């Protein structure tokens, strides 16, 4: 009896320890999750988004908002650049006041611990962004080349991260790079439908960490059975009309289905048509409400709504 009691007590302690560890992990993840205060504020541009983990707790999807004028002291950086005679850097920093960035990542897998890769990306991205602003005045593709190489050298072969990083300006121009991520969707308020985007404007690259970069200065020290990828290229989309909506999302949304009926893009288009006159937050909430009524998700789902007012 004493041995059985001891075994049960050890088992209970294990459950309590696991619960405590899970709560600790959740509290850490919450520190990295964007809040309403992180949403960028731009003249004429409305932004709102969120994630829905498959397990209802934490998942591998991750959103990072960068409102340059809120997150960084651009004025101090401009003065420093001008004092050093780096007028080109000062001008780029000045331009950052009228744009904001969104990074949307999706880690392969559905286990709770897969979130650790998203947290690695979060910290590496923001640290790299600091160096980019100090040296270049804006975020260049070099940051993503370095992230790709770092993840290739540190991540196991069956884990990777898809990523879309884009910058929206007050003029309505959206410039972005895509690493294995679903392409953005543009809903035209004037034409009342999702617009076809030329493939020339949707150049995509392999997911982060799967293939090292061709022009990496350390390439000779990195082996790759799949070869090397070309340099990242920036795509550009113009939201020309007032009321146009741009949607960023993970494949949990685009692959959602109920039987043979897909949720995307037909049902998404119908929702956008019905709520196109509302704010970005209301549009997001309408998508969220409908997708959970539609069917049971089989993956983490995230989306970001960007609307030109």
HUNOR-V734058 format. One record per residue. RES is the residue in one letter. PHI is phi in whole degrees, 0 to 359 (none if undefined). OMEGA is omega in radians with two decimals (none if undefined). Layout:
# HUNOR-V734058
res:RES phi:PHI omega:OMEGA
res:RES phi:PHI omega:OMEGA
This chain:
# HUNOR-V734058
res:X phi:none omega:-3.12
res:X phi:295 omega:3.13
res:X phi:294 omega:-3.14
res:X phi:294 omega:3.11
res:X phi:297 omega:3.13
res:X phi:296 omega:3.13
res:X phi:297 omega:3.14
res:X phi:294 omega:3.13
res:X phi:294 omega:3.11
res:X phi:296 omega:3.12
res:X phi:297 omega:3.13
res:X phi:296 omega:3.11
res:X phi:299 omega:3.13
res:X phi:297 omega:3.11
res:X phi:296 omega:3.13
res:X phi:296 omega:3.12
res:X phi:297 omega:-3.13
res:X phi:295 omega:3.11
res:X phi:299 omega:3.12
res:X phi:295 omega:3.13
res:X phi:295 omega:3.13
res:X phi:296 omega:3.11
res:X phi:297 omega:3.11
res:X phi:294 omega:3.11
res:X phi:297 omega:3.12
res:X phi:298 omega:-3.13
res:X phi:294 omega:3.10
res:X phi:292 omega:-3.12
res:X phi:297 omega:3.13
res:X phi:299 omega:3.12
res:X phi:294 omega:-3.12
res:X phi:266 omega:-3.10
res:X phi:284 omega:-3.12
res:X phi:292 omega:3.07
res:X phi:254 omega:3.13
res:X phi:299 omega:3.12
res:X phi:288 omega:3.12
res:X phi:275 omega:-3.11
res:X phi:298 omega:-3.14
res:X phi:296 omega:3.08
res:X phi:244 omega:3.13
res:X phi:232 omega:3.09
res:X phi:293 omega:3.08
res:X phi:83 omega:-3.12
res:X phi:233 omega:-3.13
res:X phi:243 omega:-3.05
res:X phi:229 omega:3.04
res:X phi:202 omega:3.13
res:X phi:197 omega:3.13
res:X phi:183 omega:-3.13
res:X phi:233 omega:3.09
res:X phi:233 omega:-3.13
res:X phi:297 omega:-3.12
res:X phi:300 omega:-3.11
res:X phi:274 omega:3.11
res:X phi:79 omega:-3.10
res:X phi:243 omega:3.10
res:X phi:220 omega:-3.11
res:X phi:211 omega:-3.07
res:X phi:268 omega:3.06
res:X phi:280 omega:-3.12
res:X phi:208 omega:3.13
res:X phi:241 omega:3.02
res:X phi:235 omega:3.05
res:X phi:259 omega:3.08
res:X phi:230 omega:2.96
res:X phi:267 omega:-2.97
res:X phi:306 omega:-3.06
res:X phi:285 omega:3.09
res:X phi:268 omega:-3.04
res:X phi:281 omega:-3.05
res:X phi:234 omega:3.05
res:X phi:274 omega:-3.08
res:X phi:294 omega:-3.12
res:X phi:297 omega:3.13
res:X phi:296 omega:3.12
res:X phi:293 omega:3.11
res:X phi:296 omega:3.13
res:X phi:298 omega:-3.14
res:X phi:296 omega:3.13
res:X phi:294 omega:3.13
res:X phi:294 omega:3.10
res:X phi:298 omega:-3.14
res:X phi:276 omega:-3.13
res:X phi:76 omega:-3.13
res:X phi:264 omega:-3.04
res:X phi:292 omega:3.12
res:X phi:294 omega:3.09
res:X phi:293 omega:3.12
res:X phi:299 omega:3.14
res:X phi:293 omega:3.11
res:X phi:295 omega:3.08
res:X phi:297 omega:3.10
res:X phi:297 omega:3.12
res:X phi:294 omega:-3.13
res:X phi:296 omega:3.14
res:X phi:291 omega:-3.08
res:X phi:247 omega:3.07
res:X phi:211 omega:3.11
res:X phi:218 omega:-3.08
res:X phi:237 omega:3.04
res:X phi:227 omega:3.01
res:X phi:245 omega:3.13
res:X phi:237 omega:-3.06
res:X phi:240 omega:3.13
res:X phi:220 omega:3.13
res:X phi:276 omega:3.10
res:X phi:296 omega:3.14
res:X phi:101 omega:-3.09
res:X phi:234 omega:-3.13
res:X phi:282 omega:-3.12
res:X phi:302 omega:-3.07
res:X phi:286 omega:3.08
res:X phi:296 omega:3.12
res:X phi:297 omega:-3.14
res:X phi:298 omega:3.09
res:X phi:293 omega:3.10
res:X phi:296 omega:3.12
res:X phi:291 omega:3.07
res:X phi:299 omega:-3.14
res:X phi:296 omega:-3.13
res:X phi:305 omega:-3.09
res:X phi:292 omega:-3.13
res:X phi:295 omega:3.14
res:X phi:296 omega:-3.08
res:X phi:291 omega:3.06
res:X phi:294 omega:3.11
res:X phi:296 omega:-3.14
res:X phi:297 omega:3.10
res:X phi:299 omega:3.13
res:X phi:296 omega:-3.13
res:X phi:299 omega:-3.13
res:X phi:295 omega:-3.12
res:X phi:292 omega:-3.06
res:X phi:266 omega:-3.03
res:X phi:243 omega:-3.10
res:X phi:90 omega:3.05
res:X phi:204 omega:-3.13
res:X phi:268 omega:-3.10
res:X phi:254 omega:3.13
res:X phi:293 omega:3.13
res:X phi:302 omega:3.11
res:X phi:302 omega:-3.06
res:X phi:282 omega:3.00
res:X phi:298 omega:-3.14
res:X phi:293 omega:3.08
res:X phi:298 omega:-3.14
res:X phi:299 omega:3.14
res:X phi:295 omega:-3.12
res:X phi:298 omega:-3.14
res:X phi:290 omega:3.10
res:X phi:298 omega:-3.09
res:X phi:278 omega:-3.05
res:X phi:244 omega:-3.08
res:X phi:268 omega:3.09
res:X phi:288 omega:-2.93
res:X phi:296 omega:-3.09
res:X phi:264 omega:3.09
res:X phi:236 omega:3.10
res:X phi:211 omega:-3.09
res:X phi:228 omega:2.95
res:X phi:272 omega:-3.04
res:X phi:210 omega:2.90
res:X phi:237 omega:3.09
res:X phi:237 omega:-3.12
res:X phi:220 omega:3.09
res:X phi:239 omega:3.13
res:X phi:256 omega:3.13
res:X phi:258 omega:3.13
res:X phi:295 omega:3.10
res:X phi:280 omega:3.13
res:X phi:96 omega:3.11
res:X phi:274 omega:3.11
res:X phi:243 omega:3.13
res:X phi:250 omega:-3.01
res:X phi:207 omega:2.94
res:X phi:239 omega:-3.12
res:X phi:230 omega:3.08
res:X phi:244 omega:3.11
res:X phi:69 omega:-3.02
res:X phi:258 omega:3.05
res:X phi:303 omega:-3.11
res:X phi:289 omega:3.10
res:X phi:293 omega:3.10
res:X phi:244 omega:3.09
res:X phi:243 omega:3.06
res:X phi:257 omega:3.13
res:X phi:274 omega:3.09
res:X phi:294 omega:-3.10
res:X phi:292 omega:-3.11
res:X phi:273 omega:3.05
res:X phi:62 omega:-3.14
res:X phi:198 omega:3.02
res:X phi:287 omega:-3.08
res:X phi:268 omega:3.02
res:X phi:285 omega:3.13
res:X phi:251 omega:-3.14
res:X phi:303 omega:3.12
res:X phi:298 omega:3.10
res:X phi:294 omega:-3.14
res:X phi:262 omega:-3.06
res:X phi:230 omega:3.11
res:X phi:289 omega:-3.10
res:X phi:239 omega:-3.12
res:X phi:231 omega:-3.13
res:X phi:298 omega:3.09
res:X phi:304 omega:3.12
res:X phi:302 omega:3.03
res:X phi:91 omega:-3.11
res:X phi:263 omega:-3.13
res:X phi:223 omega:-3.12
res:X phi:291 omega:-3.08
res:X phi:281 omega:-3.09
res:X phi:296 omega:-3.02
res:X phi:264 omega:3.07
res:X phi:298 omega:-3.10
res:X phi:297 omega:3.12
res:X phi:262 omega:-3.03
res:X phi:303 omega:-3.10
res:X phi:295 omega:3.13
res:X phi:264 omega:-3.07
res:X phi:245 omega:3.10
res:X phi:268 omega:-3.14
res:X phi:208 omega:3.13
res:X phi:288 omega:-3.13
res:X phi:262 omega:-3.13
res:X phi:86 omega:-3.06
res:X phi:227 omega:-3.12
res:X phi:269 omega:3.07
res:X phi:287 omega:3.13
res:X phi:295 omega:3.08
res:X phi:299 omega:3.05
res:X phi:241 omega:-3.10
res:X phi:266 omega:3.03
res:X phi:267 omega:-3.13
res:X phi:219 omega:3.09
res:X phi:233 omega:3.11
res:X phi:252 omega:3.01
res:X phi:271 omega:-2.96
res:X phi:281 omega:-3.01
res:X phi:257 omega:3.04
res:X phi:297 omega:-3.14
res:X phi:91 omega:3.10
res:X phi:296 omega:-3.08
res:X phi:236 omega:3.04
res:X phi:247 omega:-3.07
res:X phi:240 omega:2.98
res:X phi:256 omega:-3.03
res:X phi:200 omega:3.03
res:X phi:259 omega:-3.06
res:X phi:290 omega:3.02
res:X phi:298 omega:3.08
res:X phi:278 omega:-3.05
res:X phi:290 omega:-3.12
res:X phi:257 omega:3.12
res:X phi:293 omega:3.13
res:X phi:210 omega:3.04
res:X phi:233 omega:-3.00
res:X phi:66 omega:3.12
res:X phi:267 omega:-3.09
res:X phi:266 omega:3.10
res:X phi:277 omega:3.08
res:X phi:279 omega:-3.04
res:X phi:243 omega:0.05
res:X phi:262 omega:-3.00
res:X phi:301 omega:-3.10
res:X phi:290 omega:3.08
res:X phi:299 omega:3.13
res:X phi:299 omega:3.14
res:X phi:296 omega:3.12
res:X phi:295 omega:3.14
res:X phi:299 omega:3.13
res:X phi:296 omega:-3.08
res:X phi:285 omega:-3.04
res:X phi:239 omega:-3.04
res:X phi:299 omega:-3.11
res:X phi:274 omega:-3.10
res:X phi:268 omega:3.14
res:X phi:285 omega:-3.09
res:X phi:300 omega:3.14
res:X phi:296 omega:3.13
res:X phi:294 omega:3.10
res:X phi:297 omega:3.11
res:X phi:300 omega:-3.11
res:X phi:296 omega:3.10
res:X phi:293 omega:3.07
res:X phi:297 omega:-3.13
res:X phi:299 omega:-3.10
res:X phi:298 omega:-3.08
res:X phi:288 omega:-3.08
res:X phi:293 omega:3.11
res:X phi:281 omega:3.01
res:X phi:282 omega:-3.05
res:X phi:288 omega:-3.07
res:X phi:189 omega:-3.13
res:X phi:273 omega:3.13
res:X phi:296 omega:3.08
res:X phi:244 omega:-3.10
res:X phi:201 omega:2.96
res:X phi:299 omega:-3.13
res:X phi:232 omega:3.05
res:X phi:221 omega:3.01
res:X phi:204 omega:3.10
res:X phi:232 omega:3.12
res:X phi:260 omega:3.07
res:X phi:238 omega:-3.08
res:X phi:239 omega:3.04
res:X phi:268 omega:-3.09
res:X phi:277 omega:none
